[in-house]
Amino acid sequence: MASSSSSSSSTICFKSTRINSARSTSSPSRLFPVTSFSPRSLLLSQRRSLLSSSNSRFRLSPLYARDSRAAEVTQRSWEDSVLQSETPVLVEFYTSWCGPCRMVHRIIDEIAGDYAGKLNCYILNADSDLSVAEEYEIKAVPVVLVFKNGEKRESIMGTMPKEFYISAIERVLNS
């Protein structure tokens, strides 16, 4: 079961695979149909709790490509790579199951090549490093944050055209 939407700013995409097969149930009333559980509306912390549960009916399938010019940053390397960096930093918050994150990652990968030496580009898995995502109040992915001198200067939520990211980067570089 895969679901995603073309809306970009608040959409959380989720690809799940049922571990136990289940029969669909029909409602005795057309007015009150039986609805199934939808993890799409859960916060990152709730999804993590759901997935860590041994009784979980859902399993995530990885959708994220690892070949990238943008290096992966983790909670352990966050301080040195992002907050202490003398060069401005762009960080893409993603999850492995997010389809729109893949589209954003392609753009960030191009930007990493275009701005090599002027901007450090990183990716952070919001499911793996939940504490960093929570610190910056990341509620949905994809989100791109741009830092300069250790402080957040720009925030871009959802899937946007490359020019949108470039204009945010240029504002930070010229400030």
C-alpha positions as MATLAB code, in Angstrom:
seq = 'MASSSSSSSSTICFKSTRINSARSTSSPSRLFPVTSFSPRSLLLSQRRSLLSSSNSRFRLSPLYARDSRAAEVTQRSWEDSVLQSETPVLVEFYTSWCGPCRMVHRIIDEIAGDYAGKLNCYILNADSDLSVAEEYEIKAVPVVLVFKNGEKRESIMGTMPKEFYISAIERVLNS';
ca = [
       0.000    0.000    0.000;
       1.664    3.214   -1.083;
       0.209    6.626   -0.731;
       1.446   10.038   -1.613;
       0.022   13.316   -2.693;
       1.012   16.075   -5.058;
       0.583   18.720   -2.367;
       4.039   19.674   -1.203;
       4.191   21.730    1.961;
       2.352   19.608    4.493;
       2.264   16.200    2.865;
       3.858   13.293    4.638;
       4.243   10.331    2.370;
       4.307    6.835    3.730;
       5.024    3.517    2.090;
       4.051    0.563    4.209;
       3.929   -3.142    3.705;
       1.546   -5.240    5.726;
       3.348   -7.980    7.585;
       0.211   -9.930    8.446;
      -2.312  -10.405    5.705;
      -5.683   -8.983    6.615;
      -9.066   -9.316    5.011;
     -10.917   -6.166    4.231;
     -14.041   -5.618    6.234;
     -17.161   -4.007    4.949;
     -19.368   -1.728    6.931;
     -22.959   -2.685    7.660;
     -23.876    0.932    6.986;
     -23.026    3.027    3.951;
     -23.134    6.125    6.127;
     -20.338    4.969    8.441;
     -17.770    3.103    6.387;
     -15.014    1.204    8.166;
     -11.799    3.117    7.827;
      -8.388    1.595    8.178;
      -5.500    2.980   10.213;
      -3.547    5.648    8.319;
      -0.009    6.321    9.608;
       0.219    9.258    7.182;
      -1.120   11.653    9.817;
       1.277   10.625   12.593;
       4.096   12.833   13.854;
       7.655   11.569   13.405;
       7.886   10.526   17.070;
       4.592    8.608   16.852;
       5.709    6.794   13.683;
       8.993    5.858   15.344;
       7.090    4.446   18.326;
       4.772    2.531   16.006;
       7.676    1.048   14.072;
       9.662    0.074   17.141;
       6.718   -1.838   18.541;
       7.128   -5.578   18.104;
       3.390   -5.881   17.431;
       3.453   -3.369   14.577;
       1.505   -4.425   11.470;
       3.542   -2.129    9.240;
       7.086   -2.302    7.958;
       8.791    0.524    6.104;
      10.434   -0.106    2.770;
      13.479    2.031    1.996;
      12.876    4.433   -0.879;
      15.843    6.768   -0.527;
      18.882    6.564   -2.795;
      22.219    6.794   -0.971;
      24.358    7.969   -3.933;
      24.834   11.639   -3.189;
      27.161   14.619   -3.296;
      25.561   15.761   -0.036;
      27.156   14.018    2.942;
      25.051   12.416    5.646;
      25.072   14.177    9.005;
      23.953   12.531   12.235;
      23.254   13.630   15.786;
      26.888   12.810   16.670;
      28.353   14.941   13.875;
      25.720   17.727   13.994;
      27.681   20.080   16.269;
      30.938   19.922   14.271;
      29.457   19.716   10.768;
      26.612   22.233   11.058;
      26.783   24.441   14.138;
      30.574   24.970   14.208;
      31.007   25.283   10.424;
      32.616   28.479    9.138;
      31.002   27.832    5.745;
      27.217   28.214    5.362;
      25.424   24.868    5.598;
      22.316   23.433    3.936;
      20.640   20.433    5.613;
      17.885   18.365    4.044;
      15.721   16.505    6.565;
      14.330   13.347    4.964;
      13.028    9.890    5.720;
      13.737    6.755    3.726;
      10.067    6.174    2.909;
       9.302    9.683    1.602;
       8.787   10.024   -2.173;
       8.874   13.862   -2.287;
      12.160   13.688   -0.340;
      13.697   11.920   -3.322;
      12.708   14.800   -5.598;
      14.170   17.353   -3.184;
      17.316   15.269   -2.794;
      17.988   15.384   -6.547;
      17.822   19.183   -6.375;
      20.047   19.343   -3.270;
      22.537   17.035   -4.988;
      22.746   19.449   -7.943;
      23.111   22.416   -5.597;
      25.919   20.625   -3.712;
      27.842   20.414   -6.998;
      27.031   23.996   -8.046;
      28.002   25.529   -4.689;
      31.005   23.327   -3.839;
      33.396   25.319   -1.651;
      30.788   28.020   -0.882;
      28.148   25.869    0.825;
      28.307   22.548    2.694;
      25.324   20.331    1.884;
      24.181   17.568    4.214;
      21.260   15.180    4.554;
      19.799   14.029    7.880;
      17.449   11.072    8.328;
      14.709   12.458   10.577;
      13.658    8.967   11.696;
      17.183    7.918   12.728;
      18.122   11.230   14.347;
      14.796   12.203   15.847;
      16.280   14.450   18.551;
      17.785   16.814   15.961;
      14.512   16.882   14.002;
      12.563   17.644   17.175;
      15.020   20.380   18.196;
      14.245   22.215   14.932;
      10.515   21.354   15.132;
      10.476   19.226   11.977;
       6.916   17.855   11.848;
       6.856   16.679    8.220;
       9.432   15.998    5.551;
      11.038   17.136    3.307;
      12.417   20.221    5.039;
      15.563   22.097    4.068;
      17.278   24.387    6.580;
      20.105   26.782    5.741;
      22.531   27.750    8.519;
      25.166   30.454    8.756;
      27.485   30.895   11.742;
      25.659   28.114   13.589;
      22.194   29.657   13.421;
      19.226   28.800   11.241;
      18.685   31.506    8.638;
      16.262   29.953    6.126;
      13.664   27.185    6.235;
      12.024   25.611    3.183;
       9.207   23.118    3.700;
       7.967   20.758    1.025;
       8.996   20.206   -2.558;
       9.918   23.425   -4.354;
      11.614   24.303   -7.661;
      15.417   24.546   -7.662;
      15.249   28.325   -8.064;
      13.430   28.595   -4.743;
      16.297   26.850   -2.907;
      18.897   28.893   -4.785;
      17.276   32.202   -3.842;
      17.254   31.164   -0.155;
      20.915   30.138   -0.396;
      21.867   33.418   -2.073;
      20.090   35.415    0.645;
      22.133   33.585    3.287;
      25.431   33.879    1.380;
      24.917   37.614    0.848;
      23.903   38.363    4.443;
];
